[in-house]
Amino acid sequence: MIDYQGSFNDGRSAGRQEVSVSLGTDGLSITGAGLTEPVFWPYNELVAVDNIASQAPFRIGCASWPDARLTLEDQRLLADFRVHAPQLFGPPVSKRLRNAVAAIAGAGLLGASIWFGLPLASRFVASMIPISWEVALSDQFADEIVEQFASMTGDSPRVCNNEEGALALDRLVTQLAEADGSPYEFDVKVIDGKLNNAFALPGGRVFIFRGLLEFAENPDEVSAVLAHEMGHITHQHGTRAIVQGLGVSFVFSVLLGDMGGGVIAAAGEILLRMSYSRDAESEADDSAIDLLQKSGLHVGGLSSFFKRLAQEDGDLPSALQLLSTHPSSEKRAQLTNGLEDVGRVALSDTDWKALQDICKQ
Amino acid sequence: MPFKDDSIQAPVLSAQDGQGNSVDQSSGQFAVYDGQAGPITKIAAVNAILGLFTLGIYRFWGKTRMRQHLWSRITILGDRLEYTGTPKELLLGFLFAAVIMGLISIGLYVINILIPSVEGQVVVTILYVIGLYFLTFFAIFRARRYRLTRTQWRGVRFSQTGTGRGYAFRAMGLLLLTGITLGLCYPYMQTRLQEYRTNNTWFGNRNLVFDGLAYDLFWKWVLALVLYIPTLGISILWYNVNEFRYFTSRTRFSSLSFSSSLSTMNVFLILLVYGIAVGVLWIALSTAAESVVDFGSLSVTMEAGQAPDISPELVLGIVVMALIFVSLMNVLRFTLYLHPMIRAVSETLMVTGSIDVDDIKQSDAERGSRGEGFADVLDVGAI
């Protein structure tokens, strides 16, 4: 029987005792001048502190004596340990594989639940938010957003409201709002800017730029755009996007913590928002058709508007559509194909002229 | 026996008796650090890659692995330090902190919506910033406690008394004082905080003692401020190194006293190499990214907010670049910053005096079961 030399810390003081260790059938016997009595450590309770196969000297401990440490150096011990205490060499390959598979599956599950769960969760949270909160939120940012859009074409954000124009706009909005049955009170304004665009804010506010009124060839196109924006509001797309944005940035920055979560959170938020807003646009289109039909108005304006928009702006190459915010204009141009278009024109010629001239003072 | 490349023979430190149970020396190096860039880079790289593929969850295992390695590379009196923390503790601490931070964020957002007046929002924002500072200091102190209670030498644990609350209140008060005095009280703040940290640090049943005075640092701080512009800020580094040396010289453990001869030049060179590496990495990646993606359109559309009309290539480009950059930065931080810093500090840290380590008994301090959650969530930037 060989005695191996080592050093022992009893876990009660910082002292170090030189000891000799002998291997029995059930465990290690540790004896030394500095020990009050011999110590016995069963093989199955041994735990490795260091990577014992690659480091010398190496330390081991005993599960039932948590703070004590035995430091050994002799490499011949390793052969005995492999037989009697294989746990010292780390978990077996099968267990490591199982852990790896579990980790990958877990990460996949986590990713999937974020990707699919967040939109659902934000839809639910948004539906719980009172309309007055949505209005309050929009009021905070409306001026700023209008200003930013207007500055894209170098315009200052002025609300157009000459008398005849405002009356015509009101007639258009009332037709749609009355048919809608939406709990929201719509507040539609025209901004004196060249931008060919319109947008909706949570709570009921819609902004249309003069550029869009000039681009539109008839009142049907404007009523289609208006119905589309009202769809955004009724389906709470903006509110949901805000809730989801908060959720995503929180989840990512928390998940990745000090791995630089902030940067990745921002990028992840854009990606999720893009995929989300594509769905939102389609939903708003469907809801627009529905609303136009309920109001008894022409639905064809929706398609013709996007058809001409596509000719003007060009479109994204088809491979990239998966990630783009808007459904392709080509696809949208065909939205109302095959629909029975029995509705009436939204505005009389006089009113249409007045609406187009709403910004004239 | 085949040895892996990270196998290292323990250097035998000159213990004064055969047992290594007492130190009695005029002056000698306190700790030997034998970490090598290769194995550290390998661990950091594995952690970065697995961290990304598991959406960050692997980092609790990765951190534990890195700490186990770094701790075990530090030898004092012939025996290595040991890190006994577990990934599960870090995970629990993280979950706890994440839930609390989540509730705070939601509450703040709701308050922000419900308070329409600008004045009210300013007040809320100020309170939020104060709260964030408080939580950050709190997190730093609690994280320190976790690490100390998970550090052993010869089976005896370190520990920390004092409370995170106490530390955070002190730090906030001192920070306010420093602000009011336009920074002149900075050495006072540092000294008082170091005093709180050190005097609350224990190895086994004995604590460290700090008796530094801010006055000893005051004129160096003034000099550093005066020379800030002509030296392009390097005077602050010079002050920090001097502060570290002073704090070390004012720290005692029983009858052991310490000193450090860390030089500003040494730290400067480490930071220079690290800074150049980060700069090169940044330029290389942004050049590579710009050849693929046009960043020009980004600023306008991001601000417009409501209608993000960003091309998909742009977003994918940003995501990929951010992931690569953040991962490589994490690796560089260990290889080119923390590793050389630990080496520089340990090589210049001297100890004087004698102590009978047999008399140091095991700590009976509470260890807690949760890891440093807030430090993780708030990213206070420790190892």
Chai-1 contact restraints between the chains, C-beta under 6 A:
chainA,res_idxA,chainB,res_idxB,connection_type,confidence,min_distance_angstrom,max_distance_angstrom,comment,restraint_id
A,N9,B,R154,contact,1.0,0.0,6.0,A-B,restraint_1
A,N9,B,G155,contact,1.0,0.0,6.0,A-B,restraint_2
A,G11,B,G155,contact,1.0,0.0,6.0,A-B,restraint_3
A,R12,B,Q362,contact,1.0,0.0,6.0,A-B,restraint_4
A,S13,B,D358,contact,1.0,0.0,6.0,A-B,restraint_5
A,S13,B,K361,contact,1.0,0.0,6.0,A-B,restraint_6
A,A14,B,R154,contact,1.0,0.0,6.0,A-B,restraint_7
A,A14,B,V156,contact,1.0,0.0,6.0,A-B,restraint_8
A,A14,B,G204,contact,1.0,0.0,6.0,A-B,restraint_9
A,A14,B,V357,contact,1.0,0.0,6.0,A-B,restraint_10
A,A14,B,I360,contact,1.0,0.0,6.0,A-B,restraint_11
A,G15,B,N21,contact,1.0,0.0,6.0,A-B,restraint_12
A,G15,B,V357,contact,1.0,0.0,6.0,A-B,restraint_13
A,G15,B,D358,contact,1.0,0.0,6.0,A-B,restraint_14
A,R16,B,Q19,contact,1.0,0.0,6.0,A-B,restraint_15
A,R16,B,G20,contact,1.0,0.0,6.0,A-B,restraint_16
A,R16,B,N21,contact,1.0,0.0,6.0,A-B,restraint_17
A,V49,B,E82,contact,1.0,0.0,6.0,A-B,restraint_18
A,S54,B,K4,contact,1.0,0.0,6.0,A-B,restraint_19
A,S54,B,S7,contact,1.0,0.0,6.0,A-B,restraint_20
A,Q55,B,S7,contact,1.0,0.0,6.0,A-B,restraint_21
A,P57,B,A10,contact,1.0,0.0,6.0,A-B,restraint_22
A,D67,B,G155,contact,1.0,0.0,6.0,A-B,restraint_23
A,A68,B,G155,contact,1.0,0.0,6.0,A-B,restraint_24
A,R69,B,G155,contact,1.0,0.0,6.0,A-B,restraint_25
A,Q75,B,M1,contact,1.0,0.0,6.0,A-B,restraint_26
A,A103,B,T54,contact,1.0,0.0,6.0,A-B,restraint_27
A,A107,B,T54,contact,1.0,0.0,6.0,A-B,restraint_28
A,A107,B,L55,contact,1.0,0.0,6.0,A-B,restraint_29
A,L110,B,L55,contact,1.0,0.0,6.0,A-B,restraint_30
A,G111,B,L55,contact,1.0,0.0,6.0,A-B,restraint_31
A,W133,B,I113,contact,1.0,0.0,6.0,A-B,restraint_32
A,A136,B,I113,contact,1.0,0.0,6.0,A-B,restraint_33
A,A136,B,P116,contact,1.0,0.0,6.0,A-B,restraint_34
A,L137,B,I113,contact,1.0,0.0,6.0,A-B,restraint_35
A,I145,B,Q306,contact,1.0,0.0,6.0,A-B,restraint_36
A,Q148,B,E303,contact,1.0,0.0,6.0,A-B,restraint_37
A,Q148,B,A304,contact,1.0,0.0,6.0,A-B,restraint_38
A,F199,B,Q306,contact,1.0,0.0,6.0,A-B,restraint_39
A,F250,B,S105,contact,1.0,0.0,6.0,A-B,restraint_40
A,V254,B,A98,contact,1.0,0.0,6.0,A-B,restraint_41
A,V254,B,V377,contact,1.0,0.0,6.0,A-B,restraint_42
A,L255,B,L55,contact,1.0,0.0,6.0,A-B,restraint_43
A,L255,B,G56,contact,1.0,0.0,6.0,A-B,restraint_44
A,L256,B,G56,contact,1.0,0.0,6.0,A-B,restraint_45
A,G257,B,D376,contact,1.0,0.0,6.0,A-B,restraint_46
A,G257,B,V377,contact,1.0,0.0,6.0,A-B,restraint_47
A,D258,B,D376,contact,1.0,0.0,6.0,A-B,restraint_48
A,D258,B,D379,contact,1.0,0.0,6.0,A-B,restraint_49
A,M259,B,G51,contact,1.0,0.0,6.0,A-B,restraint_50
A,M259,B,G56,contact,1.0,0.0,6.0,A-B,restraint_51
A,M259,B,R59,contact,1.0,0.0,6.0,A-B,restraint_52
A,G260,B,V326,contact,1.0,0.0,6.0,A-B,restraint_53
A,V263,B,A322,contact,1.0,0.0,6.0,A-B,restraint_54
A,V263,B,V326,contact,1.0,0.0,6.0,A-B,restraint_55
A,I264,B,A322,contact,1.0,0.0,6.0,A-B,restraint_56
A,A267,B,I318,contact,1.0,0.0,6.0,A-B,restraint_57
A,A267,B,V319,contact,1.0,0.0,6.0,A-B,restraint_58
A,A267,B,A322,contact,1.0,0.0,6.0,A-B,restraint_59
A,I270,B,V315,contact,1.0,0.0,6.0,A-B,restraint_60
A,L271,B,V315,contact,1.0,0.0,6.0,A-B,restraint_61
A,L320,B,P312,contact,1.0,0.0,6.0,A-B,restraint_62
A,L323,B,P312,contact,1.0,0.0,6.0,A-B,restraint_63
A,S324,B,P312,contact,1.0,0.0,6.0,A-B,restraint_64
A,T325,B,P308,contact,1.0,0.0,6.0,A-B,restraint_65
